């Protein structure tokens, strides 16, 4: 499990709780490349009684077919709408005020629809707010957690936005989510071993987008993708469960080694600099240089624990 909870994030949680009673609609900004991993389950719990507009940012970097799967998945949920956008494109944001009014329902004509914008760090919240406002209101940056306090701004369409600092949850228990977040840059590069993140990411890209990976790094062939049954019995960070690094090690390490060798990662004596390979892969993935890629689909969402328990009980009885 990855622990990550700076003090300002704890303060942000309190601010959200204090402001929520006056809020009509919540906009949750998600990364279109990883809509499940970039959704904070703590925020989902805090806002469970509010209608939600899921804005999938960076849609220009995501696989369009996978994005359609995600918007259909969210639209099927009660009191939820989804909109995939490139937050720097103002014309794509014009639907946001109208969708907020639709989700809010009946609001007095003499007041704005009150909308809280939230999401984890570095998913494009501030860029979205600036785009909706038509001017620079919120500070943006490539580092997580740029916004440190709540900001309020009124936009066209009788909508009042309240921005909140990016909030990660105290412990990211899903190891797959932690690696995907690290690959996208939502978690600081010092939070998880950089090379480990690149090894897992290389394996995932080989499984989901082998052509794009091979073309970008001129790899004649990829190592065969094989699961490691023993990885299911390895303890990860002290808790029994699958070890993604062990699962990915067969092809991920080999692929990263080849990338490093082709991109200036060969040291004297033929030693390979895996950190150099990790820098190349992760930076180019984040910049969209491998093409429009999505790191997860709705099918990757783990079943609820009660469903898993029921399945285990069924298996044990043989029914």
C-alpha positions in Angstrom: 0.0 0.0 0.0 1.2 3.5 -0.8 0.8 6.1 2.0 0.5 9.7 0.7 -1.4 12.3 2.7 0.3 15.7 3.0 -1.2 18.1 5.6 -2.9 20.4 3.1 -4.8 17.4 1.8 -6.2 16.7 5.2 -7.2 20.3 5.4 -8.9 20.1 2.0 -11.0 17.2 3.1 -12.4 19.3 6.0 -13.0 22.2 3.6 -15.0 19.9 1.3 -17.1 18.7 4.1 -17.9 22.2 5.3 -18.9 23.4 1.8 -20.9 20.4 0.5 -24.2 21.3 2.1 -24.5 24.4 -0.2 -23.4 22.6 -3.3 -25.8 21.5 -6.1 -23.5 19.5 -8.3 -20.0 18.0 -8.1 -17.6 18.0 -11.0 -15.0 15.3 -10.6 -12.1 15.6 -12.9 -10.6 12.3 -14.0 -7.7 11.4 -16.2 -9.2 9.9 -19.4 -6.3 7.5 -19.6 -7.1 6.0 -16.2 -10.6 7.0 -15.0 -10.8 4.4 -12.3 -7.4 4.8 -10.8 -7.7 8.6 -10.9 -11.0 8.5 -9.0 -10.5 9.1 -5.3 -12.8 6.7 -3.4 -12.8 9.0 -0.4 -14.4 11.8 -2.6 -17.0 9.3 -3.9 -18.0 8.6 -0.3 -18.1 12.3 0.7 -20.3 13.2 -2.3 -22.5 10.1 -2.6 -25.7 12.2 -2.2 -24.8 14.8 -4.8 -25.2 14.5 -8.6 -21.9 14.2 -10.3 -20.5 15.3 -13.7 -17.4 13.2 -14.5 -15.1 15.2 -16.7 -12.5 13.0 -18.4 -9.6 15.3 -19.0 -6.7 14.8 -21.5 -9.1 13.0 -23.8 -6.7 14.0 -26.6 -4.1 11.6 -25.1 -6.5 8.7 -24.5 -7.7 5.9 -26.7 -11.0 7.2 -28.2 -12.6 3.7 -28.2 -11.7 3.1 -24.5 -13.0 6.7 -23.7 -16.4 5.8 -25.2 -16.5 2.7 -23.0 -15.8 4.8 -20.0 -18.4 7.5 -20.8 -21.0 4.8 -21.4 -20.0 3.2 -18.1 -20.5 6.4 -16.1 -23.7 7.5 -18.0 -25.3 4.3 -16.9 -25.0 5.3 -13.2 -27.8 7.2 -11.5 -27.3 11.0 -11.1 -24.0 10.8 -13.1 -23.1 12.2 -16.5 -19.7 11.9 -18.2 -18.0 14.3 -20.6 -14.6 13.7 -22.3 -12.7 16.9 -23.1 -9.3 18.4 -23.8 -9.4 21.0 -21.0 -7.3 23.5 -23.1 -9.9 23.5 -25.8 -12.6 26.1 -24.9 -15.1 24.9 -27.4 -15.2 21.4 -25.8 -16.1 23.0 -22.5 -19.2 24.7 -23.6 -21.4 21.8 -22.6 -20.3 21.9 -19.0 -22.6 24.6 -17.7 -25.6 23.1 -19.4 -24.9 19.6 -18.0 -24.5 21.2 -14.5 -28.0 22.7 -14.8 -29.5 19.4 -16.0 -27.9 17.6 -13.0 -28.9 20.2 -10.5 -32.6 20.1 -11.5 -34.7 23.0 -10.1 -32.7 25.9 -8.8 -34.0 29.3 -7.9 -33.9 31.7 -10.9 -32.1 34.3 -8.8 -29.1 32.3 -8.0 -26.3 30.4 -9.7 -25.9 26.6 -9.8 -23.2 26.0 -7.2 -20.7 23.5 -8.4 -17.7 22.0 -6.6 -14.7 21.0 -8.7 -12.6 18.2 -7.2 -10.2 15.5 -8.2 -6.8 14.1 -7.3 -3.7 16.2 -8.0 -2.5 16.8 -11.6 -5.6 15.7 -13.5 -6.3 19.1 -15.0 -8.7 20.7 -12.5 -7.1 24.1 -12.7 -6.8 24.0 -16.5 -10.5 23.1 -16.7 -11.5 26.1 -14.4 -9.3 28.5 -16.5 -10.9 27.2 -19.7 -14.5 27.7 -18.3 -13.7 31.1 -17.0 -12.0 32.2 -20.2 -9.1 33.6 -18.2 -6.4 32.5 -15.8 -8.0 32.0 -12.4 -6.4 28.9 -11.0 -2.7 28.1 -11.0 -1.6 25.2 -13.2 1.6 23.1 -13.3 3.1 19.8 -14.0 3.7 18.9 -10.4 0.9 17.3 -8.2 -0.9 19.4 -5.7 -0.4 22.9 -7.2 -3.7 24.2 -5.9 -3.4 24.6 -2.1 -6.6 26.3 -1.1 -10.3 26.7 -2.2 -11.0 29.2 -4.9 -14.4 30.6 -6.1 -15.2 31.8 -9.6 -18.4 32.7 -11.4 -18.6 31.5 -15.1 -21.0 32.0 -17.9 -24.3 30.2 -17.8 -25.2 31.1 -14.2 -22.7 28.7 -12.7 -20.5 29.4 -9.6 -17.5 27.1 -9.3 -15.6 26.2 -6.1 -12.2 24.8 -6.7 -10.6 22.5 -4.2 -7.0 21.4 -3.7 -6.2 18.0 -5.3 -6.8 15.3 -2.7 -5.3 11.8 -2.7 -6.5 9.3 -0.2 -4.5 8.2 2.9 -3.5 4.8 1.5 -3.8 3.5 -2.1 -4.5 -0.1 -1.4 -4.9 -1.2 -5.0 -1.3 -1.7 -6.2 -2.3 -1.6 -9.9 -3.9 1.9 -9.3 -0.7 3.1 -7.6 1.5 2.1 -10.5 -0.9 3.6 -13.1 -1.1 6.9 -11.1 2.7 7.0 -10.9 3.0 6.3 -14.6 0.7 9.2 -15.4 2.6 11.6 -13.1 -0.2 12.0 -10.6 2.0 10.7 -7.8 5.4 12.3 -7.4 8.2 10.3 -9.0 9.9 9.8 -5.6 6.8 8.0 -4.2 7.4 4.7 -5.9 10.7 3.4 -7.3 11.0 5.0 -10.7 12.4 1.9 -12.5 9.7 -0.3 -10.9 7.0 1.9 -12.3 8.5 1.8 -15.8 8.9 -2.0 -15.6 5.2 -2.5 -14.8 4.2 0.2 -17.3 6.2 -1.4 -20.1 4.5 -4.8 -19.4 1.1 -3.1 -19.5 1.8 -1.4 -22.7 3.1 -4.6 -24.3 -0.2 -6.3 -23.3 -2.6 -3.4 -24.3 -0.7 -1.6 -27.1 2.1 -3.8 -28.5 2.1 -2.1 -31.9 2.5 1.4 -30.5 5.3 0.3 -28.1 7.2 -1.5 -30.9 6.8 1.3 -33.3 8.0 4.0 -30.9 11.1 2.3 -29.8 11.8 0.3 -33.0 11.5 -3.1 -31.3 11.5 -5.9 -33.8 9.7 -8.2 -31.4 8.4 -8.1 -27.8 9.1 -10.8 -25.3 6.1 -13.1 -24.9 3.7 -11.9 -22.2 3.4 -14.6 -19.5 1.8 -14.4 -16.1 3.7 -15.5 -13.1 1.5 -17.8 -10.9 4.0 -17.4 -8.0 3.4 -13.7 -8.0 -0.2 -14.3 -6.6 1.4 -15.7 -3.4 4.0 -13.0 -2.9 3.4 -10.5 -0.1 3.2 -7.0 -1.5 4.1 -4.2 1.0 3.4 -6.5 4.0 -0.1 -7.7 2.8 -0.8 -10.9 1.0 -1.7 -10.2 -2.6 -0.5 -10.1 -6.2 2.9 -8.5 -6.7 2.6 -6.5 -10.0 6.3 -6.1 -10.3 6.8 -9.9 -10.2 4.0 -10.3 -12.7 5.4 -7.8 -15.0 9.0 -8.9 -14.6 9.1 -11.3 -17.5 8.6 -8.8 -20.3 8.6 -5.4 -18.6 12.2 -5.6 -17.5 13.4 -6.9 -20.8 11.5 -4.2 -22.7 12.8 -1.5 -20.5 16.3 -2.8 -21.0 15.9 -2.6 -24.8 14.5 0.9 -24.6 17.4 2.0 -22.5 19.8 0.5 -24.9 18.3 2.3 -27.9 17.9 5.7 -26.1 21.3 6.5 -24.7 21.2 4.1 -21.7 24.3 2.0 -22.5 27.2 2.7 -20.2 30.8 1.8 -20.7 31.3 -2.0 -20.7 27.8 -2.6 -22.0 26.0 -2.0 -18.7 22.4 -0.8 -19.2 21.1 2.3 -17.4 17.5 1.3 -16.5 16.8 4.6 -14.9 17.5 6.3 -18.3 15.1 3.9 -19.9 12.5 4.6 -17.3 12.9 8.4 -17.9 12.4 7.9 -21.6 9.4 5.7 -21.4 7.5 7.5 -18.7 8.1 11.0 -20.0 7.1 10.0 -23.5 4.0 8.3 -22.3 3.0 11.4 -20.3 3.6 13.6 -23.4 1.5 11.4 -25.7 4.5 10.5 -27.9 3.4 6.8 -28.0 0.0 7.7 -29.3 -3.4 7.9 -27.7 -3.3 5.2 -25.0 -5.6 4.3 -22.1 -4.2 2.2 -19.2 -7.4 0.6 -18.0 -11.0 -0.2 -19.1 -14.2 -0.6 -17.0 -13.5 -4.4 -17.1 -10.4 -3.7 -14.9 -12.5 -2.4 -12.0 -12.2 -4.9 -9.2 -15.4 -6.6 -8.1 -16.8 -5.4 -4.8 -15.5 -7.4 -1.8 -19.0 -8.8 -1.1 -19.1 -10.2 -4.7 -15.7 -11.7 -4.3 -16.8 -13.4 -1.0 -19.9 -14.8 -2.7 -17.8 -16.1 -5.6 -15.5 -17.8 -3.1 -18.4 -19.3 -1.3 -19.9 -20.7 -4.5 -16.5 -22.2 -5.5 -16.2 -23.9 -2.1 -19.6 -25.5 -2.4 -19.1 -26.5 -6.0 -22.3 -24.8 -7.1 
